[in-house]
């Protein structure tokens, strides 16, 4: 047994996300509507909807009424 074993490297919580998906997660420090995200992030509606869908599928965000919020880690 080697007492000097290296710890496994940490996997970033945003691993596998596109830059725009990471931006969306960062912007969801509080629940926001789709319109609020579009204005704040300057993303076109199609790109934003696609990224939101992928984040929902990955269970990183959830829709609560008309707003989206981060869930999990």
PQR file of N, CA, C, O and H, with PARSE charges and radii, in Angstrom:
ATOM      1  N   UNK A   1       0.848  -1.192   0.000 -0.4000 1.5000
ATOM      2  CA  UNK A   1       0.000   0.000   0.000 -0.0000 2.0000
ATOM      3  C   UNK A   1       0.880   1.237   0.000  0.5500 1.7000
ATOM      4  O   UNK A   1       1.769   1.368   0.842 -0.5500 1.4000
ATOM      5  N   UNK A   2       0.651   2.109  -0.897 -0.4000 1.5000
ATOM      6  CA  UNK A   2       1.454   3.324  -1.034 -0.0000 2.0000
ATOM      7  C   UNK A   2       0.705   4.487  -0.391  0.5500 1.7000
ATOM      8  O   UNK A   2      -0.349   4.899  -0.876 -0.5500 1.4000
ATOM      9  H   UNK A   2      -0.071   2.003  -1.580  0.4000 1.0000
ATOM     10  N   UNK A   3       1.249   5.007   0.694 -0.4000 1.5000
ATOM     11  CA  UNK A   3       0.571   6.089   1.410 -0.0000 2.0000
ATOM     12  C   UNK A   3       0.649   7.419   0.667  0.5500 1.7000
ATOM     13  O   UNK A   3       0.025   8.400   1.071 -0.5500 1.4000
ATOM     14  H   UNK A   3       2.105   4.672   1.088  0.4000 1.0000
ATOM     15  N   UNK A   4       1.409   7.446  -0.411 -0.4000 1.5000
ATOM     16  CA  UNK A   4       1.550   8.689  -1.169 -0.0000 2.0000
ATOM     17  C   UNK A   4       0.778   8.631  -2.482  0.5500 1.7000
ATOM     18  O   UNK A   4       1.167   9.263  -3.463 -0.5500 1.4000
ATOM     19  H   UNK A   4       1.915   6.648  -0.739  0.4000 1.0000
ATOM     20  N   UNK A   5      -0.311   7.877  -2.500 -0.4000 1.5000
ATOM     21  CA  UNK A   5      -1.124   7.806  -3.705 -0.0000 2.0000
ATOM     22  C   UNK A   5      -1.701   9.168  -4.017  0.5500 1.7000
ATOM     23  O   UNK A   5      -2.101   9.916  -3.125 -0.5500 1.4000
ATOM     24  H   UNK A   5      -0.627   7.363  -1.702  0.4000 1.0000
ATOM     25  N   UNK A   6      -1.733   9.470  -5.290 -0.4000 1.5000
ATOM     26  CA  UNK A   6      -2.298  10.756  -5.705 -0.0000 2.0000
ATOM     27  C   UNK A   6      -3.814  10.650  -5.753  0.5500 1.7000
ATOM     28  O   UNK A   6      -4.378   9.629  -6.147 -0.5500 1.4000
ATOM     29  H   UNK A   6      -1.408   8.862  -6.014  0.4000 1.0000
ATOM     30  N   UNK A   7      -4.444  11.716  -5.348 -0.4000 1.5000
ATOM     31  CA  UNK A   7      -5.904  11.764  -5.424 -0.0000 2.0000
ATOM     32  C   UNK A   7      -6.317  11.838  -6.888  0.5500 1.7000
ATOM     33  O   UNK A   7      -5.601  12.389  -7.725 -0.5500 1.4000
ATOM     34  H   UNK A   7      -3.987  12.545  -5.027  0.4000 1.0000
ATOM     35  N   UNK A   8      -7.471  11.278  -7.177 -0.4000 1.5000
ATOM     36  CA  UNK A   8      -7.989  11.354  -8.540 -0.0000 2.0000
ATOM     37  C   UNK A   8      -8.246  12.807  -8.895  0.5500 1.7000
ATOM     38  O   UNK A   8      -8.706  13.581  -8.056 -0.5500 1.4000
ATOM     39  H   UNK A   8      -8.052  10.830  -6.498  0.4000 1.0000
ATOM     40  N   UNK A   9      -7.952  13.186 -10.138 -0.4000 1.5000
ATOM     41  CA  UNK A   9      -8.192  14.578 -10.519 -0.0000 2.0000
ATOM     42  C   UNK A   9      -9.681  14.900 -10.454  0.5500 1.7000
ATOM     43  O   UNK A   9     -10.524  14.060 -10.765 -0.5500 1.4000
ATOM     44  H   UNK A   9      -7.579  12.557 -10.820  0.4000 1.0000
ATOM     45  N   UNK A  10      -9.990  16.118 -10.047 -0.4000 1.5000
ATOM     46  CA  UNK A  10     -11.387  16.538  -9.977 -0.0000 2.0000
ATOM     47  C   UNK A  10     -11.911  16.795 -11.382  0.5500 1.7000
ATOM     48  O   UNK A  10     -11.226  17.373 -12.226 -0.5500 1.4000
ATOM     49  H   UNK A  10      -9.305  16.801  -9.794  0.4000 1.0000
ATOM     50  N   UNK A  11     -13.126  16.358 -11.608 -0.4000 1.5000
ATOM     51  CA  UNK A  11     -13.769  16.607 -12.891 -0.0000 2.0000
ATOM     52  C   UNK A  11     -14.561  17.894 -12.752  0.5500 1.7000
ATOM     53  O   UNK A  11     -15.394  18.006 -11.852 -0.5500 1.4000
ATOM     54  H   UNK A  11     -13.682  15.888 -10.923  0.4000 1.0000
ATOM     55  N   UNK A  12     -14.320  18.874 -13.625 -0.4000 1.5000
ATOM     56  CA  UNK A  12     -15.071  20.124 -13.521 -0.0000 2.0000
ATOM     57  C   UNK A  12     -16.567  19.861 -13.641  0.5500 1.7000
ATOM     58  O   UNK A  12     -16.991  18.996 -14.407 -0.5500 1.4000
ATOM     59  H   UNK A  12     -13.643  18.783 -14.356  0.4000 1.0000
ATOM     60  N   UNK A  13     -17.358  20.602 -12.890 -0.4000 1.5000
ATOM     61  CA  UNK A  13     -18.804  20.393 -12.916 -0.0000 2.0000
ATOM     62  C   UNK A  13     -19.403  20.739 -14.281  0.5500 1.7000
ATOM     63  O   UNK A  13     -20.499  20.279 -14.602 -0.5500 1.4000
ATOM     64  H   UNK A  13     -17.014  21.305 -12.267  0.4000 1.0000
ATOM     65  N   UNK A  14     -18.710  21.533 -15.080 -0.4000 1.5000
ATOM     66  CA  UNK A  14     -19.217  21.905 -16.397 -0.0000 2.0000
ATOM     67  C   UNK A  14     -18.578  21.075 -17.500  0.5500 1.7000
ATOM     68  O   UNK A  14     -18.630  21.457 -18.669 -0.5500 1.4000
ATOM     69  H   UNK A  14     -17.820  21.906 -14.819  0.4000 1.0000
ATOM     70  N   UNK A  15     -17.971  19.935 -17.140 -0.4000 1.5000
ATOM     71  CA  UNK A  15     -17.338  19.076 -18.135 -0.0000 2.0000
ATOM     72  C   UNK A  15     -18.364  18.634 -19.171  0.5500 1.7000
ATOM     73  O   UNK A  15     -19.477  18.237 -18.828 -0.5500 1.4000
ATOM     74  H   UNK A  15     -17.929  19.625 -16.190  0.4000 1.0000
ATOM     75  N   UNK A  16     -17.983  18.706 -20.420 -0.4000 1.5000
ATOM     76  CA  UNK A  16     -18.859  18.260 -21.492 -0.0000 2.0000
ATOM     77  C   UNK A  16     -19.882  19.275 -21.955  0.5500 1.7000
ATOM     78  O   UNK A  16     -20.682  18.983 -22.845 -0.5500 1.4000
ATOM     79  H   UNK A  16     -17.079  19.028 -20.699  0.4000 1.0000
ATOM     80  N   UNK A  17     -19.873  20.456 -21.371 -0.4000 1.5000
ATOM     81  CA  UNK A  17     -20.827  21.496 -21.787 -0.0000 2.0000
ATOM     82  C   UNK A  17     -20.174  22.431 -22.791  0.5500 1.7000
ATOM     83  O   UNK A  17     -18.962  22.645 -22.768 -0.5500 1.4000
ATOM     84  H   UNK A  17     -19.224  20.693 -20.648  0.4000 1.0000
ATOM     85  N   UNK A  18     -20.991  22.976 -23.664 -0.4000 1.5000
ATOM     86  CA  UNK A  18     -20.499  23.983 -24.598 -0.0000 2.0000
ATOM     87  C   UNK A  18     -20.291  25.296 -23.839  0.5500 1.7000
ATOM     88  O   UNK A  18     -20.823  25.461 -22.741 -0.5500 1.4000
ATOM     89  H   UNK A  18     -21.976  22.802 -23.683  0.4000 1.0000
ATOM     90  N   UNK A  19     -19.534  26.222 -24.403 -0.4000 1.5000
ATOM     91  CA  UNK A  19     -19.366  27.516 -23.738 -0.0000 2.0000
ATOM     92  C   UNK A  19     -20.703  28.226 -23.475  0.5500 1.7000
ATOM     93  O   UNK A  19     -20.878  28.847 -22.427 -0.5500 1.4000
ATOM     94  H   UNK A  19     -19.102  26.088 -25.295  0.4000 1.0000
ATOM     95  N   UNK A  20     -21.637  28.135 -24.420 -0.4000 1.5000
ATOM     96  CA  UNK A  20     -22.917  28.818 -24.196 -0.0000 2.0000
ATOM     97  C   UNK A  20     -23.725  28.129 -23.095  0.5500 1.7000
ATOM     98  O   UNK A  20     -24.422  28.800 -22.333 -0.5500 1.4000
ATOM     99  H   UNK A  20     -21.495  27.630 -25.271  0.4000 1.0000
ATOM    100  N   UNK A  21     -23.639  26.793 -23.001 -0.4000 1.5000
ATOM    101  CA  UNK A  21     -24.333  26.095 -21.911 -0.0000 2.0000
ATOM    102  C   UNK A  21     -23.724  26.463 -20.561  0.5500 1.7000
ATOM    103  O   UNK A  21     -24.447  26.647 -19.581 -0.5500 1.4000
ATOM    104  H   UNK A  21     -23.073  26.248 -23.620  0.4000 1.0000
ATOM    105  N   UNK A  22     -22.415  26.569 -20.508 -0.4000 1.5000
ATOM    106  CA  UNK A  22     -21.750  26.994 -19.274 -0.0000 2.0000
ATOM    107  C   UNK A  22     -22.165  28.411 -18.899  0.5500 1.7000
ATOM    108  O   UNK A  22     -22.350  28.714 -17.720 -0.5500 1.4000
ATOM    109  H   UNK A  22     -21.828  26.419 -21.303  0.4000 1.0000
ATOM    110  N   UNK A  23     -22.313  29.280 -19.897 -0.4000 1.5000
ATOM    111  CA  UNK A  23     -22.754  30.658 -19.645 -0.0000 2.0000
ATOM    112  C   UNK A  23     -24.170  30.691 -19.084  0.5500 1.7000
ATOM    113  O   UNK A  23     -24.478  31.479 -18.191 -0.5500 1.4000
ATOM    114  H   UNK A  23     -22.163  29.034 -20.854  0.4000 1.0000
ATOM    115  N   UNK A  24     -25.015  29.836 -19.614 -0.4000 1.5000
ATOM    116  CA  UNK A  24     -26.393  29.766 -19.120 -0.0000 2.0000
ATOM    117  C   UNK A  24     -26.400  29.349 -17.652  0.5500 1.7000
ATOM    118  O   UNK A  24     -27.085  29.960 -16.831 -0.5500 1.4000
ATOM    119  H   UNK A  24     -24.764  29.196 -20.340  0.4000 1.0000
ATOM    120  N   UNK A  25     -25.636  28.307 -17.326 -0.4000 1.5000
ATOM    121  CA  UNK A  25     -25.565  27.871 -15.927 -0.0000 2.0000
ATOM    122  C   UNK A  25     -25.064  28.983 -15.023  0.5500 1.7000
ATOM    123  O   UNK A  25     -25.589  29.188 -13.929 -0.5500 1.4000
ATOM    124  H   UNK A  25     -25.081  27.810 -17.993  0.4000 1.0000
ATOM    125  N   UNK A  26     -24.051  29.694 -15.479 -0.4000 1.5000
ATOM    126  CA  UNK A  26     -23.503  30.789 -14.669 -0.0000 2.0000
ATOM    127  C   UNK A  26     -24.540  31.894 -14.474  0.5500 1.7000
ATOM    128  O   UNK A  26     -24.617  32.491 -13.401 -0.5500 1.4000
ATOM    129  H   UNK A  26     -23.624  29.527 -16.367  0.4000 1.0000
ATOM    130  N   UNK A  27     -25.333  32.166 -15.503 -0.4000 1.5000
ATOM    131  CA  UNK A  27     -26.344  33.221 -15.422 -0.0000 2.0000
ATOM    132  C   UNK A  27     -27.500  32.840 -14.512  0.5500 1.7000
ATOM    133  O   UNK A  27     -28.223  33.708 -14.022 -0.5500 1.4000
ATOM    134  H   UNK A  27     -25.271  31.681 -16.375  0.4000 1.0000
ATOM    135  N   UNK A  28     -27.676  31.545 -14.286 -0.4000 1.5000
ATOM    136  CA  UNK A  28     -28.785  31.099 -13.446 -0.0000 2.0000
ATOM    137  C   UNK A  28     -28.394  31.075 -11.969  0.5500 1.7000
ATOM    138  O   UNK A  28     -28.653  30.105 -11.256 -0.5500 1.4000
ATOM    139  H   UNK A  28     -27.089  30.840 -14.684  0.4000 1.0000
ATOM    140  N   UNK A  29     -27.764  32.165 -11.528 -0.4000 1.5000
ATOM    141  CA  UNK A  29     -27.478  32.317 -10.101 -0.0000 2.0000
ATOM    142  C   UNK A  29     -28.774  32.596  -9.347  0.5500 1.7000
ATOM    143  O   UNK A  29     -28.838  32.479  -8.124 -0.5500 1.4000
ATOM    144  H   UNK A  29     -27.554  32.953 -12.107  0.4000 1.0000
ATOM    145  N   UNK A  30     -29.788  32.962 -10.092 -0.4000 1.5000
ATOM    146  CA  UNK A  30     -31.149  33.130  -9.596 -0.0000 2.0000
ATOM    147  C   UNK A  30     -32.070  32.700 -10.738  0.5500 1.7000
ATOM    148  O   UNK A  30     -31.668  32.774 -11.899 -0.5500 1.4000
ATOM    149  H   UNK A  30     -29.736  33.057 -11.087  0.4000 1.0000
ATOM    150  N   UNK A  31     -33.290  32.254 -10.442 -0.4000 1.5000
ATOM    151  CA  UNK A  31     -34.204  31.846 -11.510 -0.0000 2.0000
ATOM    152  C   UNK A  31     -34.423  32.979 -12.514  0.5500 1.7000
ATOM    153  O   UNK A  31     -34.577  34.137 -12.125 -0.5500 1.4000
ATOM    154  H   UNK A  31     -33.616  32.194  -9.499  0.4000 1.0000
ATOM    155  N   UNK A  32     -34.437  32.641 -13.803 -0.4000 1.5000
ATOM    156  CA  UNK A  32     -34.625  33.629 -14.868 -0.0000 2.0000
ATOM    157  C   UNK A  32     -35.522  33.057 -15.958  0.5500 1.7000
ATOM    158  O   UNK A  32     -35.598  31.846 -16.164 -0.5500 1.4000
ATOM    159  H   UNK A  32     -34.312  31.700 -14.118  0.4000 1.0000
ATOM    160  N   UNK A  33     -36.196  33.970 -16.645 -0.4000 1.5000
ATOM    161  CA  UNK A  33     -37.018  33.576 -17.785 -0.0000 2.0000
ATOM    162  C   UNK A  33     -36.128  33.421 -19.013  0.5500 1.7000
ATOM    163  O   UNK A  33     -34.974  33.849 -19.021 -0.5500 1.4000
ATOM    164  H   UNK A  33     -36.134  34.954 -16.477  0.4000 1.0000
ATOM    165  N   UNK A  34     -36.685  32.805 -20.042 -0.4000 1.5000
ATOM    166  CA  UNK A  34     -35.978  32.661 -21.314 -0.0000 2.0000
ATOM    167  C   UNK A  34     -35.606  34.030 -21.872  0.5500 1.7000
ATOM    168  O   UNK A  34     -34.493  34.216 -22.365 -0.5500 1.4000
ATOM    169  H   UNK A  34     -37.623  32.457 -20.035  0.4000 1.0000
ATOM    170  N   UNK A  35     -36.520  34.981 -21.800 -0.4000 1.5000
ATOM    171  CA  UNK A  35     -36.255  36.333 -22.308 -0.0000 2.0000
ATOM    172  C   UNK A  35     -35.113  36.999 -21.537  0.5500 1.7000
ATOM    173  O   UNK A  35     -34.244  37.638 -22.130 -0.5500 1.4000
ATOM    174  H   UNK A  35     -37.424  34.830 -21.400  0.4000 1.0000
ATOM    175  N   UNK A  36     -35.122  36.847 -20.224 -0.4000 1.5000
ATOM    176  CA  UNK A  36     -34.047  37.439 -19.418 -0.0000 2.0000
ATOM    177  C   UNK A  36     -32.693  36.845 -19.797  0.5500 1.7000
ATOM    178  O   UNK A  36     -31.705  37.571 -19.913 -0.5500 1.4000
ATOM    179  H   UNK A  36     -35.828  36.328 -19.741  0.4000 1.0000
ATOM    180  N   UNK A  37     -32.646  35.527 -19.990 -0.4000 1.5000
ATOM    181  CA  UNK A  37     -31.396  34.885 -20.384 -0.0000 2.0000
ATOM    182  C   UNK A  37     -30.937  35.360 -21.759  0.5500 1.7000
ATOM    183  O   UNK A  37     -29.750  35.613 -21.968 -0.5500 1.4000
ATOM    184  H   UNK A  37     -33.448  34.937 -19.896  0.4000 1.0000
ATOM    185  N   UNK A  38     -31.879  35.481 -22.699 -0.4000 1.5000
ATOM    186  CA  UNK A  38     -31.526  35.916 -24.054 -0.0000 2.0000
ATOM    187  C   UNK A  38     -30.914  37.305 -24.047  0.5500 1.7000
ATOM    188  O   UNK A  38     -29.922  37.556 -24.731 -0.5500 1.4000
ATOM    189  H   UNK A  38     -32.843  35.275 -22.529  0.4000 1.0000
ATOM    190  N   UNK A  39     -31.500  38.202 -23.277 -0.4000 1.5000
ATOM    191  CA  UNK A  39     -30.989  39.580 -23.208 -0.0000 2.0000
ATOM    192  C   UNK A  39     -29.629  39.602 -22.516  0.5500 1.7000
ATOM    193  O   UNK A  39     -28.687  40.227 -23.005 -0.5500 1.4000
ATOM    194  H   UNK A  39     -32.306  37.998 -22.721  0.4000 1.0000
ATOM    195  N   UNK A  40     -29.532  38.921 -21.381 -0.4000 1.5000
ATOM    196  CA  UNK A  40     -28.295  38.948 -20.607 -0.0000 2.0000
ATOM    197  C   UNK A  40     -27.130  38.296 -21.351  0.5500 1.7000
ATOM    198  O   UNK A  40     -26.008  38.803 -21.328 -0.5500 1.4000
ATOM    199  H   UNK A  40     -30.297  38.414 -20.984  0.4000 1.0000
ATOM    200  N   UNK A  41     -27.404  37.168 -22.010 -0.4000 1.5000
ATOM    201  CA  UNK A  41     -26.330  36.417 -22.655 -0.0000 2.0000
ATOM    202  C   UNK A  41     -26.132  36.756 -24.130  0.5500 1.7000
ATOM    203  O   UNK A  41     -25.168  36.316 -24.756 -0.5500 1.4000
ATOM    204  H   UNK A  41     -28.315  36.756 -22.029  0.4000 1.0000
ATOM    205  N   UNK A  42     -27.050  37.539 -24.672 -0.4000 1.5000
ATOM    206  CA  UNK A  42     -26.987  37.928 -26.079 -0.0000 2.0000
ATOM    207  C   UNK A  42     -26.923  36.711 -27.010  0.5500 1.7000
ATOM    208  O   UNK A  42     -26.151  36.675 -27.968 -0.5500 1.4000
ATOM    209  H   UNK A  42     -27.834  37.896 -24.164  0.4000 1.0000
ATOM    210  N   UNK A  43     -27.762  35.717 -26.695 -0.4000 1.5000
ATOM    211  CA  UNK A  43     -27.872  34.519 -27.520 -0.0000 2.0000
ATOM    212  C   UNK A  43     -29.145  34.597 -28.345  0.5500 1.7000
ATOM    213  O   UNK A  43     -30.164  35.111 -27.885 -0.5500 1.4000
ATOM    214  H   UNK A  43     -28.390  35.746 -25.917  0.4000 1.0000
ATOM    215  N   UNK A  44     -29.078  34.076 -29.583 -0.4000 1.5000
ATOM    216  CA  UNK A  44     -30.302  34.061 -30.383 -0.0000 2.0000
ATOM    217  C   UNK A  44     -31.240  32.996 -29.810  0.5500 1.7000
ATOM    218  O   UNK A  44     -30.804  32.060 -29.141 -0.5500 1.4000
ATOM    219  H   UNK A  44     -28.250  33.658 -29.956  0.4000 1.0000
ATOM    220  N   UNK A  45     -32.517  33.157 -30.084 -0.4000 1.5000
ATOM    221  CA  UNK A  45     -33.548  32.318 -29.470 -0.0000 2.0000
ATOM    222  C   UNK A  45     -33.349  30.833 -29.776  0.5500 1.7000
ATOM    223  O   UNK A  45     -33.526  29.997 -28.889 -0.5500 1.4000
ATOM    224  H   UNK A  45     -32.871  33.918 -30.628  0.4000 1.0000
ATOM    225  N   UNK A  46     -32.987  30.493 -31.006 -0.4000 1.5000
ATOM    226  CA  UNK A  46     -32.819  29.087 -31.376 -0.0000 2.0000
ATOM    227  C   UNK A  46     -31.672  28.444 -30.597  0.5500 1.7000
ATOM    228  O   UNK A  46     -31.820  27.337 -30.081 -0.5500 1.4000
ATOM    229  H   UNK A  46     -32.843  31.172 -31.726  0.4000 1.0000
ATOM    230  N   UNK A  47     -30.541  29.125 -30.511 -0.4000 1.5000
ATOM    231  CA  UNK A  47     -29.387  28.603 -29.768 -0.0000 2.0000
ATOM    232  C   UNK A  47     -29.732  28.442 -28.289  0.5500 1.7000
ATOM    233  O   UNK A  47     -29.402  27.428 -27.674 -0.5500 1.4000
ATOM    234  H   UNK A  47     -30.421  30.025 -30.930  0.4000 1.0000
ATOM    235  N   UNK A  48     -30.397  29.450 -27.723 -0.4000 1.5000
ATOM    236  CA  UNK A  48     -30.763  29.416 -26.313 -0.0000 2.0000
ATOM    237  C   UNK A  48     -31.711  28.260 -26.029  0.5500 1.7000
ATOM    238  O   UNK A  48     -31.513  27.527 -25.060 -0.5500 1.4000
ATOM    239  H   UNK A  48     -30.665  30.274 -28.222  0.4000 1.0000
ATOM    240  N   UNK A  49     -32.741  28.083 -26.860 -0.4000 1.5000
ATOM    241  CA  UNK A  49     -33.698  26.985 -26.646 -0.0000 2.0000
ATOM    242  C   UNK A  49     -33.008  25.625 -26.750  0.5500 1.7000
ATOM    243  O   UNK A  49     -33.292  24.723 -25.962 -0.5500 1.4000
ATOM    244  H   UNK A  49     -32.902  28.678 -27.647  0.4000 1.0000
ATOM    245  N   UNK A  50     -32.106  25.476 -27.715 -0.4000 1.5000
ATOM    246  CA  UNK A  50     -31.379  24.210 -27.877 -0.0000 2.0000
ATOM    247  C   UNK A  50     -30.517  23.920 -26.645  0.5500 1.7000
ATOM    248  O   UNK A  50     -30.501  22.798 -26.139 -0.5500 1.4000
ATOM    249  H   UNK A  50     -31.875  26.208 -28.356  0.4000 1.0000
ATOM    250  N   UNK A  51     -29.804  24.941 -26.172 -0.4000 1.5000
ATOM    251  CA  UNK A  51     -28.951  24.751 -24.997 -0.0000 2.0000
ATOM    252  C   UNK A  51     -29.776  24.483 -23.746  0.5500 1.7000
ATOM    253  O   UNK A  51     -29.399  23.643 -22.929 -0.5500 1.4000
ATOM    254  H   UNK A  51     -29.817  25.853 -26.583  0.4000 1.0000
ATOM    255  N   UNK A  52     -30.881  25.175 -23.587 -0.4000 1.5000
ATOM    256  CA  UNK A  52     -31.770  24.953 -22.443 -0.0000 2.0000
ATOM    257  C   UNK A  52     -32.276  23.508 -22.461  0.5500 1.7000
ATOM    258  O   UNK A  52     -32.303  22.848 -21.422 -0.5500 1.4000
ATOM    259  H   UNK A  52     -31.187  25.857 -24.252  0.4000 1.0000
ATOM    260  N   UNK A  53     -32.671  23.024 -23.623 -0.4000 1.5000
ATOM    261  CA  UNK A  53     -33.159  21.651 -23.747 -0.0000 2.0000
ATOM    262  C   UNK A  53     -32.085  20.654 -23.338  0.5500 1.7000
ATOM    263  O   UNK A  53     -32.362  19.706 -22.604 -0.5500 1.4000
ATOM    264  H   UNK A  53     -32.649  23.561 -24.466  0.4000 1.0000
ATOM    265  N   UNK A  54     -30.858  20.867 -23.811 -0.4000 1.5000
ATOM    266  CA  UNK A  54     -29.764  19.953 -23.453 -0.0000 2.0000
ATOM    267  C   UNK A  54     -29.479  19.991 -21.948  0.5500 1.7000
ATOM    268  O   UNK A  54     -29.226  18.952 -21.338 -0.5500 1.4000
ATOM    269  H   UNK A  54     -30.633  21.637 -24.408  0.4000 1.0000
ATOM    270  N   UNK A  55     -29.518  21.162 -21.362 -0.4000 1.5000
ATOM    271  CA  UNK A  55     -29.287  21.276 -19.921 -0.0000 2.0000
ATOM    272  C   UNK A  55     -30.414  20.610 -19.121  0.5500 1.7000
ATOM    273  O   UNK A  55     -30.171  20.036 -18.060 -0.5500 1.4000
ATOM    274  H   UNK A  55     -29.723  22.006 -21.857  0.4000 1.0000
ATOM    275  N   UNK A  56     -31.646  20.692 -19.638 -0.4000 1.5000
ATOM    276  CA  UNK A  56     -32.760  20.006 -18.975 -0.0000 2.0000
ATOM    277  C   UNK A  56     -32.588  18.488 -19.075  0.5500 1.7000
ATOM    278  O   UNK A  56     -32.813  17.772 -18.099 -0.5500 1.4000
ATOM    279  H   UNK A  56     -31.843  21.159 -20.500  0.4000 1.0000
ATOM    280  N   UNK A  57     -32.190  18.000 -20.247 -0.4000 1.5000
ATOM    281  CA  UNK A  57     -31.974  16.568 -20.443 -0.0000 2.0000
ATOM    282  C   UNK A  57     -30.884  16.058 -19.502  0.5500 1.7000
ATOM    283  O   UNK A  57     -30.985  14.963 -18.948 -0.5500 1.4000
ATOM    284  H   UNK A  57     -32.007  18.582 -21.040  0.4000 1.0000
ATOM    285  N   UNK A  58     -29.841  16.870 -19.333 -0.4000 1.5000
ATOM    286  CA  UNK A  58     -28.737  16.490 -18.446 -0.0000 2.0000
ATOM    287  C   UNK A  58     -29.066  16.727 -16.965  0.5500 1.7000
ATOM    288  O   UNK A  58     -28.246  16.468 -16.084 -0.5500 1.4000
ATOM    289  H   UNK A  58     -29.758  17.759 -19.783  0.4000 1.0000
ATOM    290  N   UNK A  59     -30.263  17.217 -16.716 -0.4000 1.5000
ATOM    291  CA  UNK A  59     -30.736  17.503 -15.347 -0.0000 2.0000
ATOM    292  C   UNK A  59     -29.836  18.498 -14.622  0.5500 1.7000
ATOM    293  O   UNK A  59     -29.553  18.355 -13.433 -0.5500 1.4000
ATOM    294  H   UNK A  59     -30.929  17.428 -17.431  0.4000 1.0000
ATOM    295  N   UNK A  60     -29.399  19.500 -15.359 -0.4000 1.5000
ATOM    296  CA  UNK A  60     -28.599  20.571 -14.766 -0.0000 2.0000
ATOM    297  C   UNK A  60     -29.465  21.772 -14.416  0.5500 1.7000
ATOM    298  O   UNK A  60     -29.134  22.556 -13.526 -0.5500 1.4000
ATOM    299  H   UNK A  60     -29.629  19.616 -16.325  0.4000 1.0000
ATOM    300  N   UNK A  61     -30.604  21.908 -15.145 -0.4000 1.5000
ATOM    301  CA  UNK A  61     -31.552  22.985 -14.877 -0.0000 2.0000
ATOM    302  C   UNK A  61     -32.965  22.412 -14.921  0.5500 1.7000
ATOM    303  O   UNK A  61     -33.199  21.328 -15.456 -0.5500 1.4000
ATOM    304  H   UNK A  61     -30.874  21.271 -15.867  0.4000 1.0000
ATOM    305  N   UNK A  62     -33.896  23.163 -14.347 -0.4000 1.5000
ATOM    306  CA  UNK A  62     -35.306  22.764 -14.366 -0.0000 2.0000
ATOM    307  C   UNK A  62     -36.155  23.997 -14.603  0.5500 1.7000
ATOM    308  O   UNK A  62     -35.796  25.110 -14.218 -0.5500 1.4000
ATOM    309  H   UNK A  62     -33.707  24.043 -13.912  0.4000 1.0000
ATOM    310  N   UNK A  63     -37.278  23.774 -15.239 -0.4000 1.5000
ATOM    311  CA  UNK A  63     -38.245  24.850 -15.461 -0.0000 2.0000
ATOM    312  C   UNK A  63     -39.186  24.884 -14.272  0.5500 1.7000
ATOM    313  O   UNK A  63     -39.736  23.860 -13.868 -0.5500 1.4000
ATOM    314  H   UNK A  63     -37.570  22.871 -15.552  0.4000 1.0000
ATOM    315  N   UNK A  64     -39.365  26.070 -13.719 -0.4000 1.5000
ATOM    316  CA  UNK A  64     -40.314  26.277 -12.621 -0.0000 2.0000
ATOM    317  C   UNK A  64     -41.246  27.395 -13.069  0.5500 1.7000
ATOM    318  O   UNK A  64     -40.926  28.576 -12.939 -0.5500 1.4000
ATOM    319  H   UNK A  64     -38.918  26.902 -14.048  0.4000 1.0000
ATOM    320  N   UNK A  65     -42.406  27.006 -13.599 -0.4000 1.5000
ATOM    321  CA  UNK A  65     -43.307  28.002 -14.176 -0.0000 2.0000
ATOM    322  C   UNK A  65     -42.680  28.559 -15.436  0.5500 1.7000
ATOM    323  O   UNK A  65     -42.357  27.806 -16.355 -0.5500 1.4000
ATOM    324  H   UNK A  65     -42.667  26.046 -13.705  0.4000 1.0000
ATOM    325  N   UNK A  66     -42.504  29.871 -15.489 -0.4000 1.5000
ATOM    326  CA  UNK A  66     -41.905  30.491 -16.674 -0.0000 2.0000
ATOM    327  C   UNK A  66     -40.402  30.713 -16.515  0.5500 1.7000
ATOM    328  O   UNK A  66     -39.756  31.267 -17.405 -0.5500 1.4000
ATOM    329  H   UNK A  66     -42.766  30.482 -14.742  0.4000 1.0000
ATOM    330  N   UNK A  67     -39.847  30.282 -15.384 -0.4000 1.5000
ATOM    331  CA  UNK A  67     -38.424  30.522 -15.123 -0.0000 2.0000
ATOM    332  C   UNK A  67     -37.637  29.220 -15.090  0.5500 1.7000
ATOM    333  O   UNK A  67     -38.183  28.139 -14.869 -0.5500 1.4000
ATOM    334  H   UNK A  67     -40.371  29.833 -14.661  0.4000 1.0000
ATOM    335  N   UNK A  68     -36.343  29.361 -15.316 -0.4000 1.5000
ATOM    336  CA  UNK A  68     -35.421  28.237 -15.239 -0.0000 2.0000
ATOM    337  C   UNK A  68     -34.504  28.451 -14.050  0.5500 1.7000
ATOM    338  O   UNK A  68     -34.179  29.585 -13.697 -0.5500 1.4000
ATOM    339  H   UNK A  68     -35.899  30.239 -15.495  0.4000 1.0000
ATOM    340  N   UNK A  69     -34.087  27.341 -13.432 -0.4000 1.5000
ATOM    341  CA  UNK A  69     -33.149  27.456 -12.324 -0.0000 2.0000
ATOM    342  C   UNK A  69     -32.197  26.265 -12.353  0.5500 1.7000
ATOM    343  O   UNK A  69     -32.519  25.205 -12.889 -0.5500 1.4000
ATOM    344  H   UNK A  69     -34.351  26.420 -13.719  0.4000 1.0000
ATOM    345  N   UNK A  70     -31.023  26.460 -11.766 -0.4000 1.5000
ATOM    346  CA  UNK A  70     -30.040  25.380 -11.655 -0.0000 2.0000
ATOM    347  C   UNK A  70     -30.532  24.368 -10.639  0.5500 1.7000
ATOM    348  O   UNK A  70     -31.187  24.717  -9.657 -0.5500 1.4000
ATOM    349  H   UNK A  70     -30.761  27.321 -11.331  0.4000 1.0000
ATOM    350  N   UNK A  71     -30.206  23.114 -10.890 -0.4000 1.5000
ATOM    351  CA  UNK A  71     -30.506  22.060  -9.912 -0.0000 2.0000
ATOM    352  C   UNK A  71     -29.256  21.211  -9.730  0.5500 1.7000
ATOM    353  O   UNK A  71     -28.350  21.248 -10.563 -0.5500 1.4000
ATOM    354  H   UNK A  71     -29.674  22.831 -11.687  0.4000 1.0000
ATOM    355  N   UNK A  72     -29.207  20.467  -8.673 -0.4000 1.5000
ATOM    356  CA  UNK A  72     -28.057  19.596  -8.426 -0.0000 2.0000
ATOM    357  C   UNK A  72     -26.829  20.387  -8.098  0.5500 1.7000
ATOM    358  O   UNK A  72     -26.889  21.413  -7.420 -0.5500 1.4000
ATOM    359  H   UNK A  72     -29.943  20.436  -7.997  0.4000 1.0000
ATOM    360  N   UNK A  73     -25.682  19.887  -8.599 -0.4000 1.5000
ATOM    361  CA  UNK A  73     -24.402  20.525  -8.286 -0.0000 2.0000
ATOM    362  C   UNK A  73     -24.153  21.741  -9.113  0.5500 1.7000
ATOM    363  O   UNK A  73     -23.116  22.388  -8.964 -0.5500 1.4000
ATOM    364  H   UNK A  73     -25.634  19.053  -9.149  0.4000 1.0000
TER
END
